[in-house]
Amino acid sequence: MKNIIKYITLVFTLTAIVACKTEFENHNAASEDAVYDTPDAYPGIVLGMTKHFAQNAMSEIVRGPGVIAREIASTNTYITERDLEKGDIPNDNSSLSALWRYLHYERGIAEKIGANIDDVVFPDDDEKAGIKAYAKFFEGMTTAYLGFYWEKATKQNDPDNQAEFFPRADVLQEALADLDAALSIFNSNANAVAYINSLVSNAFSVVDVINVFKARIYLELGDYQNAIAAANNVDMTTVSVWTYESTTSGRNPVYVTQYDPASNERWKGVVDMGVTVEPGDGRVAFYLGGDTGIASIECNFNTNYILGFWDNEDEDIPVYLPDEVKLIKAEAYAHMGGANLTNAVTLIDEVRQDNADPFGVNAGLGPWTGNPNDQQEVLDQVFYNYAMEVYLQGMRWLAHRRIYPDYLNGVTPPVDCALQRTRNFFPYPYNEQSNNTNTPNDPSI
């Protein structure tokens, strides 16, 4: 364990490997390369990469997409959240810039593992296979998030700051290729799976996590049959979480933002989770506490304290929720229409009537009483359940964009506060625009 901690400290105090070239000389480069030649270092590198994502990228996956999708709102004078709330986002917005930087940093570590590990002799081949596959998973996951939130993005990092940008469909296909490469290793080596699961978390099922990300990506691509197939490969009896601890460097990042006195209450939950809640929906009480007495700065939304997975400093955050897997399938069936609507409604009812969710996210409602033959009504109900179920997971923005693709046609920022999302895609960070000549023009909204 001491060796693992030592290597985490070493690797993650080195210069970040990101899309943009660093603007100072990295005197640690030789030391960094030496670390990747040492088999004993790799568990620490994996844990450090995972911890960095869980504490840094996850915080921004909650914040930016959460404000854009009206899950949370600005409750202080900080301009970052205020710009997100009105959709008029400058390129130096700290949330989008941080998310871009963190995802490239973490992908860079995964790429470095992949570039070096084949040349390293491990005493245990299963450990080596597991780490190699997990790095591929991390490449796929971070690339997927870039494709989720930006209209165009990079597929790989470029240390010379000339990373090429591709349409998001191509980026998401690249993410799928990485995830499939990881699965190929894991599916042929059960010991590698067991090694990674025990290393990463006290509750982690890497194969199921990969299949959930594949299902999310296929849904974004409009490949509904493959989305259903990937979701069907998820073992619904397992759970997977990002873990936290009660230390200064290990706390749940959303807890810190919400409850640490130094956070200045920058944002809180929009009342009723930002949607019209069906009476009796138990998910409101799971996710939200009492009225804060603070209205949001830009839109005057009433706000609530946030509970759920974020009201204790060492509380785990799910990588995904089991009912999200059902909603992925329900949405895919609903988009396919026709006789598939019956399957969609069956899955919707399973989510609505859930009283035994392993994380306690139970709607406790009766069956849906809408028109099961009306495709748009079914899709509306899918979105409602996304909004209530997968709160602050960075997925509501995507679901709204998929189900209501024309919602912001003709709209320009700043966006009317009555609208349920403020953007289609993030603009590109200022630092990327300034340093990488390949950076595209910003989307209009």
BAMARPA-319960 format. One record per residue (C-alpha): x, y, z; residue in one letter. Coordinates in steps of 0.2 Angstrom, whole numbers, padded with zeros to 4 digits, always signed. Layout:
N
XYZA;...
END
This chain:
445
+0000+0000+0000M;+0014+0012+0004K;+0021+0009-0014N;+0004+0013-0021I;+0002+0029-0012I;+0020+0034-0016K;+0017+0032-0035Y;+0000+0040-0034I;+0009+0055-0027T;+0023+0055-0040L;+0012+0053-0055V;-0001+0065-0051F;+0011+0079-0046T;+0018+0078-0064L;+0013+0089-0078T;-0004+0085-0085A;-0005+0076-0101I;-0019+0086-0110V;-0024+0091-0127A;-0015+0107-0125C;+0004+0108-0125K;+0011+0114-0108T;+0018+0131-0108E;+0033+0127-0097F;+0047+0115-0097E;+0043+0099-0088N;+0059+0094-0078H;+0050+0079-0071N;+0048+0071-0088A;+0062+0058-0086A;+0055+0053-0069S;+0038+0051-0076E;+0044+0040-0090D;+0054+0029-0077A;+0038+0027-0067V;+0029+0019-0082Y;+0044+0007-0083D;+0041+0000-0066T;+0027-0014-0064P;+0025-0010-0045D;+0020+0008-0050A;+0005+0003-0061Y;-0008+0000-0047P;-0004+0017-0040G;-0006+0025-0057I;-0023+0016-0060V;-0029+0022-0043L;-0023+0039-0045G;-0031+0041-0063M;-0047+0034-0056T;-0047+0046-0040K;-0043+0061-0051H;-0058+0057-0062F;-0070+0054-0047A;-0065+0070-0038Q;-0062+0082-0053N;-0071+0077-0069A;-0086+0070-0059M;-0088+0087-0051S;-0089+0096-0067E;-0100+0082-0075I;-0112+0087-0061V;-0110+0106-0062R;-0110+0111-0081G;-0122+0099-0088P;-0132+0100-0072G;-0135+0119-0073V;-0138+0118-0092I;-0152+0105-0089A;-0160+0115-0075R;-0155+0102-0062E;-0146+0114-0052I;-0144+0133-0052A;-0133+0147-0047S;-0136+0154-0029T;-0121+0166-0028N;-0113+0179-0038T;-0100+0168-0046Y;-0101+0171-0065I;-0097+0153-0070T;-0114+0146-0065E;-0123+0162-0070R;-0117+0160-0088D;-0122+0142-0088L;-0139+0146-0081E;-0143+0158-0096K;-0133+0148-0109G;-0123+0163-0114D;-0106+0154-0110I;-0090+0163-0114P;-0075+0152-0119N;-0066+0155-0102D;-0080+0148-0092N;-0071+0139-0078S;-0083+0124-0078S;-0082+0119-0096L;-0063+0123-0096S;-0060+0112-0081A;-0070+0097-0088L;-0061+0098-0105W;-0044+0099-0096R;-0048+0085-0084Y;-0055+0073-0097L;-0039+0075-0108H;-0028+0074-0092Y;-0036+0057-0087E;-0036+0051-0105R;-0018+0055-0106G;-0013+0045-0092I;-0023+0030-0099A;-0014+0033-0116E;+0003+0033-0107K;-0002+0016-0099I;-0006+0009-0116G;+0010+0015-0124A;+0021+0008-0111N;+0014-0007-0103I;+0018-0020-0116D;+0036-0017-0114D;+0035-0020-0095V;+0038-0037-0087V;+0025-0040-0074F;+0026-0055-0061P;+0008-0058-0064D;+0001-0058-0082D;-0017-0056-0075D;-0013-0040-0067E;-0005-0034-0083K;-0020-0038-0093A;-0032-0030-0081G;-0022-0014-0080I;-0020-0014-0099K;-0039-0017-0102A;-0044-0004-0088Y;-0033+0009-0097A;-0043+0006-0113K;-0059+0008-0104F;-0053+0024-0097F;-0048+0030-0114E;-0066+0025-0120G;-0075+0033-0106M;-0066+0050-0106T;-0068+0051-0125T;-0086+0047-0123A;-0089+0061-0112Y;-0080+0073-0124L;-0092+0067-0137G;-0107+0069-0126F;-0104+0087-0122Y;-0095+0095-0137W;-0101+0096-0155E;-0083+0091-0161K;-0069+0084-0150A;-0052+0075-0151T;-0050+0057-0152K;-0032+0056-0144Q;-0021+0068-0135N;-0007+0077-0144D;+0008+0083-0134P;+0012+0096-0148D;-0005+0104-0146N;-0011+0100-0163Q;-0024+0087-0159A;-0036+0085-0173E;-0055+0088-0170F;-0068+0076-0177F;-0087+0076-0178P;-0095+0069-0162R;-0101+0054-0171A;-0083+0049-0175D;-0077+0053-0158V;-0091+0042-0150L;-0086+0028-0163Q;-0068+0030-0156E;-0074+0028-0139A;-0084+0012-0143L;-0068+0005-0151A;-0058+0008-0135D;-0072+0000-0125L;-0073-0015-0136D;-0054-0017-0135A;-0056-0017-0116A;-0070-0030-0116L;-0060-0041-0128S;-0047-0043-0114I;-0059-0044-0100F;-0070-0057-0108N;-0055-0068-0111S;-0048-0066-0094N;-0059-0068-0078A;-0044-0066-0067N;-0040-0049-0075A;-0058-0044-0071V;-0057-0049-0053A;-0040-0040-0051Y;-0047-0023-0057I;-0064-0025-0048N;-0054-0027-0031S;-0042-0014-0035L;-0053+0000-0040V;-0067+0000-0028S;-0076-0009-0014N;-0091-0011-0026A;-0086-0011-0044F;-0090-0022-0059S;-0079-0016-0074V;-0088-0027-0087V;-0105-0020-0083D;-0098-0002-0082V;-0091-0004-0100I;-0108-0011-0106N;-0117+0004-0099V;-0106+0016-0107F;-0108+0007-0123K;-0127+0008-0121A;-0126+0026-0118R;-0115+0029-0133I;-0126+0019-0145Y;-0141+0028-0139L;-0132+0045-0143E;-0128+0038-0160L;-0146+0033-0163G;-0141+0014-0165D;-0156+0008-0155Y;-0153-0011-0157Q;-0135-0010-0152N;-0140+0001-0137A;-0153-0012-0131I;-0140-0026-0134A;-0127-0018-0124A;-0139-0014-0110A;-0145-0032-0110N;-0127-0037-0106N;-0127-0027-0090V;-0129-0038-0075D;-0143-0030-0065M;-0138-0038-0049T;-0122-0028-0048T;-0118-0010-0043V;-0103+0000-0047S;-0097+0016-0038V;-0084+0029-0037W;-0078+0029-0019T;-0073+0044-0007Y;-0066+0046+0010E;-0066+0058+0025S;-0049+0066+0020T;-0045+0083+0014T;-0040+0076-0003S;-0053+0062-0004G;-0070+0069+0000R;-0085+0068-0011N;-0083+0084-0022P;-0102+0088-0023V;-0103+0087-0004Y;-0088+0099-0003V;-0097+0111-0015T;-0113+0110-0006Q;-0109+0109+0013Y;-0091+0115+0015D;-0091+0133+0022P;-0078+0138+0010A;-0089+0133-0005S;-0100+0149-0003N;-0115+0140-0008E;-0112+0142-0027R;-0126+0132-0033W;-0141+0121-0026K;-0154+0110-0033G;-0168+0118-0043V;-0185+0115-0033V;-0193+0099-0038D;-0178+0094-0048M;-0182+0107-0062G;-0197+0097-0068V;-0216+0095-0065T;-0216+0081-0052V;-0230+0068-0052E;-0238+0068-0035P;-0230+0054-0024G;-0214+0052-0033D;-0202+0046-0020G;-0187+0051-0029R;-0189+0070-0024V;-0186+0066-0006A;-0171+0055-0010F;-0162+0068-0019Y;-0168+0085-0012L;-0169+0092+0006G;-0178+0107+0012G;-0179+0124+0004D;-0163+0134+0005T;-0172+0151+0005G;-0161+0156-0009I;-0167+0160-0026A;-0155+0158-0041S;-0147+0173-0047I;-0151+0173-0066E;-0168+0165-0066C;-0175+0167-0049N;-0178+0148-0047F;-0182+0142-0029N;-0169+0130-0023T;-0167+0115-0011N;-0153+0107-0002Y;-0146+0092-0011I;-0146+0075-0003L;-0144+0059-0013G;-0127+0053-0015F;-0119+0070-0010W;-0124+0074+0008D;-0109+0065+0017N;-0091+0068+0013E;-0087+0050+0011D;-0102+0045+0002E;-0100+0034-0014D;-0107+0041-0031I;-0114+0027-0043P;-0106+0025-0059V;-0123+0022-0066Y;-0140+0018-0059L;-0149+0001-0063P;-0165+0010-0068D;-0155+0020-0080E;-0151+0004-0090V;-0170+0001-0091K;-0173+0019-0097L;-0159+0017-0110I;-0169+0002-0117K;-0186+0010-0115A;-0180+0026-0125E;-0172+0015-0138A;-0189+0005-0140Y;-0199+0021-0140A;-0188+0029-0154H;-0191+0013-0164M;-0209+0016-0162G;-0223+0004-0168G;-0225-0012-0159A;-0209-0008-0149N;-0219+0005-0139L;-0226-0010-0129T;-0208-0014-0123N;-0205+0004-0119A;-0220+0005-0108V;-0216-0011-0099T;-0199-0004-0094L;-0206+0013-0089I;-0218+0004-0078D;-0203-0006-0070E;-0194+0010-0066V;-0210+0019-0060R;-0215+0005-0048Q;-0197+0002-0041D;-0197-0001-0023N;-0181-0011-0021A;-0167+0000-0030D;-0150-0005-0023P;-0146+0013-0020F;-0163+0018-0013G;-0169+0028-0028V;-0187+0022-0028N;-0201+0031-0037A;-0214+0020-0029G;-0227+0026-0042L;-0241+0016-0050G;-0241+0011-0069P;-0240+0025-0081W;-0258+0030-0087T;-0254+0039-0103G;-0257+0033-0121N;-0246+0018-0124P;-0248+0020-0143N;-0243+0038-0144D;-0224+0038-0147Q;-0221+0056-0141Q;-0231+0053-0125E;-0220+0038-0122V;-0204+0048-0125L;-0210+0062-0114D;-0213+0049-0100Q;-0195+0042-0103V;-0188+0059-0101F;-0198+0062-0085Y;-0190+0047-0078N;-0173+0051-0083Y;-0175+0068-0075A;-0181+0060-0059M;-0170+0045-0059E;-0153+0050-0065V;-0151+0066-0056Y;-0134+0075-0057L;-0126+0061-0067Q;-0123+0072-0082G;-0136+0062-0092M;-0152+0073-0092R;-0144+0086-0104W;-0141+0072-0116L;-0158+0064-0114A;-0167+0081-0117H;-0157+0084-0132R;-0161+0067-0140R;-0179+0067-0136I;-0182+0085-0140Y;-0169+0088-0154P;-0177+0104-0161D;-0180+0112-0144Y;-0168+0126-0147L;-0170+0129-0165N;-0170+0148-0168G;-0165+0152-0150V;-0150+0162-0147T;-0141+0165-0130P;-0146+0171-0117P;-0159+0158-0115V;-0177+0161-0108D;-0178+0155-0090C;-0194+0145-0095A;-0184+0133-0106L;-0178+0117-0099Q;-0160+0117-0107R;-0149+0132-0111T;-0137+0124-0124R;-0135+0110-0136N;-0116+0109-0134F;-0102+0118-0125F;-0091+0130-0134P;-0073+0127-0135Y;-0062+0132-0120P;-0052+0148-0123Y;-0035+0139-0119N;-0038+0126-0133E;-0044+0140-0145Q;-0028+0150-0141S;-0016+0136-0143N;-0023+0123-0155N;-0026+0130-0173T;-0037+0115-0176N;-0050+0121-0164T;-0067+0123-0173P;-0079+0137-0172N;-0091+0137-0157D;-0108+0131-0160P;-0121+0144-0160S;-0130+0137-0145I;
END
